[in-house]
Amino acid sequence: MIYAATTSIRKIINQSIQSCLNAALICAVVLTPSFALGHGAAQSPSDQNERTIDFPDTREYKTLVVDLHTHSVFSDGHVWPKIRVAEALKDGLDGLAITEHLEYQPHRADLLNPNRNRAYNEAASAAEGSELMVIRGSEITRKAPAGHINAIFIEDANKLLNVKNPPEDKSDVLGYYEAANAWPAQSAVEAAHKQGAFIFWNHPDWTRQAPDGIARINDFHSQNAKNGILNGIEIANGDYYSEEAFSIALEHDLAVIGVSDVHDLIDWDYKPHEGGHRPVTLVLAEERSVASLKEGLFARRTVVWSRNTLMGRAPELISVLQASLTASALTYRPETSVAIVTLSNHSDMNIQLRYTGPHSLLLGPDRLTVPQHGEFEIHVKPGEVVDTLDLPFVVENALMAPGQNPSITLTSKR
């Protein structure tokens, strides 16, 4: 009888404990959905955030840092959109687009996605209360010659997709992709164009569609560029940079675009904790707003930052460099005519310079690096004490065309 009574008491205690646990779980789900369900606002980083991507405003424009090509579980990515927003906040981005594949849906058996706006809705919700601009976009996914194309600033992603007779088997990813590809790519880009989208060609050097890794423009893209439907081209995607894509951009008046195209975690792919960074596009905009960001993209005022290299057309590139690098007032070493100038870097890039001036330097070779948000002191021998000293440099980790480094001149005065 003692054993029976003890067993009954244990059952009562266990039932009470389980009831408490269930109540706690319910409270966690109801009261803290952002943690329990993975929804809600993304956590903003602390003020001490060393991985922020920071470039100064130019004399005329705000410099907006954006990543316009990313993925989540709603296509072939591996994280929830909230994680993409949290990463963007940590990186100090001004704008983010989660551009899911419309036609390629490898998670269909696990995550049905009938509403192609769902990733944007989740990201926009996660960004509430922050300054991050979440941009609605999608990736039109086709075989060559169209390839992959991003459309951003769209109104409704569902209208860019037209699938008749999809396979009943939800795990038949290839069958669904083939059914979606039956709708002409031209119809999809024109549908995006009608929504006022900014459209750019993704990774044109992708070896699955360009086996030699050389980007070449074809009739599909050249005609759409001529008609104002194609507006940009990726010259940097992930770890890759395409000289040919850069040349295509210059020849066909397309905006240069740099993106992460991230599918896993930014930390895994780009290792910001080890000094790396995701590729981004710097957009020179009138103000910090979605409308101004869109205007800046359509006006081709873009510069790409990838693997500690800036790339863009000369006017925009040089304006960013001039804002990033300044020279101090001119001083002299005591009782000499050797000038001292401190170069200050106001950007996130380690700027690599080659001095090309007529005067020799007292210390070291003519190549130097001004560290990100740091300084470098140079000693110049003009031969006499002067009130103004012009210091011309070639920026060796910047490109205004394939193989062409820009030159800038910094002026120091007493």
Secondary structure, 3 states (H helix, E strand, C coil): CHHHHHHHHHHHHHHHHHHHHHHHHHHHHHHCHHHHCCCCCCCCCCCCCCCCCCCCCCCCCEEEEEEEEECCCCCCCCCCHHHHHHHHHHCCCCEEEEEEECCCCCCCCCCCCCCCCHHHHHHHHHCCCCCCEEEEEEEEECCCCCCEEEEECCCCHHHHCCCCCCCCCCCCHHHHHHHHHCCCHHHHHHHHHHCCCEEEECCCCCCCCCCCCCCCCCHHHHHHHHCCCCCEEEEEECCEECHHHHHHHHHCCCEEEEECCECCCHHHHHCHHHCCCCCEEEEEECCCCHHHHHHHHHCCCEEEEECCEEEECHHHHHHHHHHHEEECCCEECCCCCCEEEEEEECCCCCEEEEECCCCEECCCCCEEEECCCCEEEEEEECCCCCCEEEEEEEECCEECECCECCEEEEEEEC
